[in-house]
């Protein structure tokens, strides 16, 4: 009996277990379209979902309201604005610095005549928090307001994004807009971001 136990324990001690670890790297659509689509639904913990040379598409809901001046920023009444939606396109040269453009369309109850109400371009600085998927950002730039008439505008804003994986995330941001010769405006956006 002792010989059987010694033989069994010796054979167990000689057995080794091999563990294989695989990592998923972010792939851009132009280098491998099939792997890019697969990355939209997978994520490897311990890697950052934010990469260099990143192109992303924004689909968002939005709200805009007139402002008397920036010192009245926190007196905005939600009943005196317009709800709508928009699309945007962003390109990041590296993980931290990018450019973006967006257009917004609002349900104006017949008060506004143009389909596109705002067009904006921005310089974006984001600050990814390593491996968390969370990245606050700041942005600023200029654009055109089309209603009630065409006017130039400038804006500054803050926002935050959360990535479920390297390909899909959600975001929300707010910007204050200075519009030439008409009341200032505040614009809120929230939506989905798809990375290519």
N, C-alpha and C positions, 0 to 999 in steps of 0.2 A: 504494500500500500504506500509505504514511504517512497519507494522508487517511482511509482506512478505519479505521485504528487510532485516530486522533484523534476521529473521529465516534463510534466505539464507546465510548471512554473517557468522552467527554462525556455520552453517554446513560446510562452506568452511574452517573456522578456525580450526575445529576439524579434518579435513582430513590431513593425513601425507603421505609423499612420502618416500618410502624406496629405497635406492640405494644399489645394490650389486656389490662389486668389487672383481674380481678374478685375481689372479696372476699366471703366468706361470713360474715354476722353471725349471732350466736346468736338463734334465734327460739323463743319460748315456745309451748307447746301451745295456750294460749288465744288467741293472736293469729293464728296461721296453722297449723292442724294438719298440712297437707300439707308445708309447709316444715320444720316441727319434725321430722317423721319423716325427711326427707331429710338434715337436719343430723346425725342419729345416725351416719351413715356417711361423712361428709366432714369435713375439717378444713383450714383455711387457716393455713399456718405464719406465725408472727409475730403472732398474736392470742391472747389469753388465753381458755381454755375456761371460765373461772369468771365468772359474771355476777351482777348484782343480781336480786332477786325470783326466786330459783331454787328450784324444788321438785324433790326427788329421792326415788327409791325404792331402798332397799337390800335385796338378797337375799344372805344370808350363811350360811356354816358357822361353828360356834362350839365353844368348849371352855370348861368351867367347872370350877374346883377349889376346895376349901376351903383357907383360910389360917389359920394359928395367930395371926398378927399381921403387920403390915406389915414388921417387921424380918426376917421369914422369907420375904419375897417371892421371893427367888431360890433357894429350896429346894423349889419346887413339883415334885412327882413326877407325870409325865403319866399314870401308871397309876392314880392315885387320883381322877380326875375323870370328867366326863361329856362326850361329844361330842353335838352337836346342830346346830340351825340356827335361823334367825330372819328376820324382816322388819323394816324400819324406814322411816320417812318423815321427811324433813328439809326445812326451809324457811329459805332465807337471805335476810335483809332487804337485805343488800348483799354484796359479794364476801367480806367478812371475818367477819361475825357472823350466826349462825343458831340455830335451835332444832331439836331432833329428838326422836323417840320411837322405841322399838324393843321388840319382844317376842322372847323366846328360848324354844325348846322343846328338851329334851334327852332322849337315849336313856339311861334310868336303870336298865335291866335289872330293871324291876319295883319299884325302891326308891321311886320318886316317883309320886304318884297323879294330878297335874294335867297337862293337856295343855300349857298355858302355864306355864313355870316362873319367868320373870322379865319384868317390865314396867318400863321405865325412860324417863325424860324427861331431856333434856340441853340445856344452853346450850353452843354450839360456837363456838370462835374458830379460824378457819383462816387460813393465811398462804401464798397462792398465789405461787409463784416464776414471774415473768412469762414467758409464752410457752413454758414447759417442760412444762406439763401436770401438774407435780408440786405438791402442796399438803400440807404437814404441818399438823396441827391438834391442839388440846387441847380437852377437854370435861369437864363436871361436871354433876351433878344428883342426882336421887333417883328412887325407884320402890318397887315392891313385889316381894317374893319370895313365891311361893305354896307352895313345898315346903321342908321337910316341913309347914310351916304358914304362914299369911299373916303377913308381917313387913315393916316399913318398912326401906328401905336408902338409903344415899347412896353416890356414887361419884365418882372422878376418873380421867381417862384421857388417853392420847395416841394419835395415829394418823397415817396418811399415806394420801393418795389420789393416783392417777395417772389423768388423763383422756386417752383416745385422741383424743377430739374433744369438742365441747361437750355431747354427749348421752350418752356411755358412758365409764365408768371402772371401775377396780378400787380396792379399799381394804383396809386392815388396821388394826386398833386393839386396844388392851388397856386394861382398866379395873380398878381395885381398888375393891371394894365393901365398905362397912361395913354389916353387917346387925344389926339390933337383937336382942339376946339369943341369937344363934346365931353360929357361927364366921364370920369374914370370908370373902370369896370373891374370886377373880380370874377375869376373863372375857376371852377372846380371840375376836375376830371377823375373818373375811376373806371378801370376796365382791365382787359386782358392784354398781355404782351407776348408775342410769338417771335422767337429768335431763329434766324436763318444762318 
